[in-house]
Amino acid sequence: MTGGAAAPIGVEEEQDTSNADYAWKTVLFNCECHTFDEVERQLMKATHCSLGRARELAWEVHSKGLAIVYNGPRERCEAVAAILEDIGLIVKVSQ
């Protein structure tokens, strides 16, 4: 995996899906083994999103069973997935 420069803390990364190279997504699946706080913190760390956005995503995962938490180039989606997997979250990267 190659990582790029991360956005500063508190600054949300823009997700560019304007061409086929950016047609990848990171999907987070629900599991009952993590608290909302743990998931929110990890989402913020992985995607550099706000707490509000992390809460929206965590709720979507909880209520629907999964959520697309990041769209972008394959390498960045894999980097996001790796950070989420650091605490044992279940993720998948796909087109």
N, C-alpha and C positions, 0 to 999 in steps of 0.2 A: 504494500500500500504506500502511496505517496501522499504526503500531507502538504497542504499549502499554508500560507500565512493565515492564522486564525483571526477572526474579528475580535476586537477588544471586548472585554466583559461588559455586558449591558447593551451591546450593539448587535442587533439581529443581522444575521447574514442574509443577503438577498439570494433567492433561489432562482437560477437562470435555467429556464426550460425552453429556450428559443431555438435550439437545434438538436439534432439526433444524438450528439455526444452527451447531451444533458438530459436524456430521456430515462434516467435511472431514478429509482426511489428506494428509500429505506423504510421498511414497514416494521412497526413495533406491535407485538402481540401481547395480549393480556395474560397475566399470571397472578396468582393470589399470594405470591411469596414476597412481594415488595409493597411498602406503604406508598401512598400518593406522594408524600414528601420526598422519598428516595427517587421515585420515577421523575418527579418534577426537577429535582436537582441534577439528575443525570441528563435529562433532556436539555436543560440550560447549558450544561457543560458541553454536550455533544453538538448542539446546533446553534449555540450562542443566542437563543431566543430569550424573550422576557419571561418573568415568572407567570404573568397572565397567559401568555401563549403556551407555556409548559403545562399550566393547569388545564387549558382547553384540550390539549393533546392527551394528557393523562386521563381526563374524563371520557374522551372519545374512545380511547383504548379500553377503558373499564366498561363502558356501556355498549360498545359495538364489537368488542373482542379484538380489534386491531385498528391501527391508524397509520397513514402515511405521514411520517414525521419529518421527512426531508426529501426534496427532489433536487437533482443536479447531476454533475458528472460522476461516473462510476467510482473513481478514486475517492471523491469526497463522501459519497454515500457509504462506501466501505469504511472510511475513517469514522463517520458518525456511528455506524453499526458497531465498530470495535469499542468505542467509548461506552455505548449502551450495554454491550456484552460484558464490560468490566465488572459490573455488579450482578451479572447473571440474568439480565433481561433477554427475552427471546426476540430476535430480529431476523429479517430477511432482506437482502438487497436483490432487486430484480428490475427488469425493464418493463 
